[in-house]
Amino acid sequence: MDTAATDGRRKRSETSRQRIVEAMIALVGEGHMSPGAEQVATRAGVGLRTVFRHFADMDSLYASMALRLEREYEDWLDPFEGPDWRAKLAEMIERRLSTYEKLMPYKRAADGHRHSLPTIQRNYGQRLAMMRERLVAIMPPAIAGDPILLETMDLLLSFETWQRLRLDQHLPPAQARAVIESAVTRLTKTVSP
């Protein structure tokens, strides 16, 4: 068998797969929460059969989209540069809220499939655990050791809080950010440095 021909087919196949995932990302980013396979195929410039040759069903395409978007969370793992816990908390808030805003349509679309896709559910659980670990790591003992304060802080810095402020309460990003920052400031104002 001709190795060059096989390598060429493999490369075209991988290119098609990437185009399909990128098409899905583009459609969801434009507000199509559940784009159909035909929409994805058209946007990717491939046939419908090609979509299902690469993905067994739309759920597996959602899972691939979610895995591809995981890269957007990588900067969350960078060390914080602030000199104290308050400065590190400010950095954390900035990172989280910026990412939530950027990924909101994709997160909402993936959440609609989370119950039926073990990959998305597992990644969601791992992300929540990582976010909580990072929060606990920068908190002073007065917060980390107080279950009520810690749970409240975890809730305030969650995607669900951001989503509610942005979508359900119709706040623009700057105002939603101000609400969260104000709540965090009020919650932590009596905590010693």
C-alpha positions as CSV (number, residue, x, y, z in Angstrom):
1,M,0.0,0.0,0.0
2,D,1.2,3.5,-0.8
3,T,2.2,5.2,2.5
4,A,2.0,8.7,1.0
5,A,-1.6,8.0,-0.1
6,T,-2.5,6.6,3.3
7,D,-0.9,9.6,5.0
8,G,-2.8,12.0,2.7
9,R,-6.2,10.4,3.5
10,R,-5.4,10.4,7.2
11,K,-4.5,14.1,7.0
12,R,-7.7,15.0,5.0
13,S,-9.7,13.0,7.5
14,E,-8.2,14.8,10.5
15,T,-8.7,18.1,8.7
16,S,-12.4,17.3,8.1
17,R,-12.8,16.3,11.7
18,Q,-11.3,19.6,12.9
19,R,-13.5,21.6,10.5
20,I,-16.6,19.8,11.8
21,V,-15.7,20.6,15.4
22,E,-14.8,24.3,14.5
23,A,-18.2,24.5,12.7
24,M,-20.0,23.3,15.7
25,I,-18.1,25.9,17.9
26,A,-18.9,28.7,15.5
27,L,-22.6,27.8,15.3
28,V,-23.0,27.5,19.1
29,G,-21.0,30.8,19.5
30,E,-23.6,32.5,17.2
31,G,-26.4,31.4,19.5
32,H,-27.5,28.1,18.0
33,M,-27.7,26.0,21.2
34,S,-28.5,22.8,19.4
35,P,-27.3,23.0,15.8
36,G,-28.4,20.1,13.6
37,A,-26.0,17.8,11.8
38,E,-27.0,19.4,8.5
39,Q,-26.1,22.9,9.7
40,V,-22.7,21.7,11.0
41,A,-22.0,19.9,7.7
42,T,-22.9,22.9,5.7
43,R,-20.8,25.2,7.8
44,A,-17.8,22.8,7.7
45,G,-18.1,22.4,4.0
46,V,-18.5,18.6,4.2
47,G,-21.2,16.1,3.5
48,L,-23.6,14.9,6.2
49,R,-22.2,11.4,5.9
50,T,-18.8,12.8,6.7
51,V,-20.1,14.3,9.9
52,F,-21.4,10.9,11.0
53,R,-18.3,9.1,9.8
54,H,-16.3,11.1,12.3
55,F,-19.0,11.3,15.1
56,A,-21.3,8.5,16.0
57,D,-24.0,11.0,17.0
58,M,-24.5,14.7,17.9
59,D,-23.7,14.0,21.5
60,S,-20.2,12.8,20.6
61,L,-19.8,16.0,18.6
62,Y,-20.8,18.0,21.7
63,A,-18.3,16.1,23.7
64,S,-15.6,16.9,21.2
65,M,-16.5,20.5,21.3
66,A,-16.4,20.6,25.1
67,L,-12.9,18.9,25.1
68,R,-11.6,21.4,22.5
69,L,-12.9,24.3,24.6
70,E,-11.2,22.9,27.8
71,R,-8.1,24.7,26.5
72,E,-9.8,28.0,27.4
73,Y,-9.4,27.1,31.1
74,E,-5.6,26.5,31.0
75,D,-4.7,30.0,32.2
76,W,-6.6,29.3,35.4
77,L,-3.7,27.0,36.4
78,D,-1.2,29.8,36.1
79,P,0.2,30.9,39.5
80,F,-1.3,34.0,41.0
81,E,1.1,36.9,41.2
82,G,-0.6,39.0,43.9
83,P,1.3,39.5,47.2
84,D,-1.6,38.5,49.5
85,W,-4.8,36.5,49.4
86,R,-7.0,39.6,48.5
87,A,-4.8,40.3,45.5
88,K,-4.9,36.7,44.4
89,L,-8.6,36.6,44.9
90,A,-9.0,39.7,42.6
91,E,-6.9,37.8,40.0
92,M,-9.1,34.7,40.4
93,I,-12.3,36.8,39.9
94,E,-10.9,38.4,36.8
95,R,-9.8,35.1,35.3
96,R,-13.1,33.4,36.0
97,L,-15.5,36.1,34.9
98,S,-13.6,36.8,31.7
99,T,-13.7,33.1,30.9
100,Y,-17.3,32.7,31.9
101,E,-18.3,35.5,29.5
102,K,-16.3,34.1,26.7
103,L,-17.5,30.5,27.1
104,M,-21.1,31.1,28.1
105,P,-22.8,29.9,25.0
106,Y,-20.6,26.8,24.8
107,K,-21.0,26.0,28.5
108,R,-24.8,26.3,28.2
109,A,-24.9,24.1,25.1
110,A,-22.7,21.4,26.8
111,D,-24.8,21.6,30.0
112,G,-27.8,20.6,27.9
113,H,-26.0,17.3,27.1
114,R,-24.1,16.8,30.4
115,H,-26.7,14.4,31.8
116,S,-26.3,12.0,28.9
117,L,-22.5,12.3,28.2
118,P,-20.2,10.8,30.8
119,T,-17.2,12.7,29.2
120,I,-18.8,16.1,29.7
121,Q,-20.1,15.1,33.2
122,R,-16.6,13.9,34.2
123,N,-14.9,17.0,32.9
124,Y,-17.5,19.2,34.6
125,G,-16.8,17.4,37.9
126,Q,-13.0,17.7,37.5
127,R,-13.3,21.4,36.6
128,L,-15.4,22.1,39.7
129,A,-13.0,20.3,41.9
130,M,-10.0,22.2,40.5
131,M,-11.8,25.5,40.9
132,R,-12.6,24.7,44.5
133,E,-9.1,23.6,45.3
134,R,-7.7,26.8,43.8
135,L,-10.2,28.9,45.8
136,V,-9.4,27.1,49.1
137,A,-5.6,27.4,48.4
138,I,-5.7,31.2,48.4
139,M,-8.2,31.8,51.2
140,P,-7.0,32.7,54.7
141,P,-8.0,30.2,57.4
142,A,-10.8,32.4,58.6
143,I,-12.6,31.7,55.2
144,A,-11.2,28.3,54.3
145,G,-12.1,27.0,57.8
146,D,-15.6,28.4,57.8
147,P,-17.9,26.2,55.8
148,I,-20.6,28.8,55.4
149,L,-18.1,31.5,54.2
150,L,-16.3,29.1,51.9
151,E,-19.6,27.8,50.3
152,T,-20.8,31.3,49.9
153,M,-17.6,32.4,48.2
154,D,-17.7,29.3,46.0
155,L,-21.2,30.1,44.9
156,L,-20.4,33.8,44.2
157,L,-17.5,32.8,41.9
158,S,-19.5,30.1,40.1
159,F,-20.5,30.1,36.4
160,E,-24.1,29.6,37.6
161,T,-24.0,33.0,39.4
162,W,-22.5,34.7,36.4
163,Q,-25.1,33.1,34.1
164,R,-28.0,34.2,36.3
165,L,-26.8,37.8,36.5
166,R,-26.1,38.0,32.8
167,L,-29.0,36.1,31.3
168,D,-31.8,35.9,33.9
169,Q,-31.3,39.4,35.4
170,H,-30.2,40.9,32.1
171,L,-27.2,42.7,33.6
172,P,-24.4,43.9,31.2
173,P,-21.0,42.4,31.9
174,A,-19.6,45.4,33.8
175,Q,-22.6,45.5,36.1
176,A,-22.6,41.7,36.7
177,R,-18.9,42.0,37.6
178,A,-19.6,44.9,40.0
179,V,-22.3,42.8,41.7
180,I,-20.0,39.9,42.3
181,E,-17.0,42.0,43.3
182,S,-19.2,44.0,45.7
183,A,-20.6,40.8,47.3
184,V,-17.1,39.4,47.7
185,T,-15.8,42.6,49.2
186,R,-18.7,42.7,51.7
187,L,-18.3,39.0,52.6
188,T,-14.5,39.4,53.2
189,K,-14.3,42.9,54.7
190,T,-14.0,41.7,58.3
191,V,-11.4,39.0,57.5
192,S,-7.9,39.8,58.7
193,P,-5.1,39.8,56.1
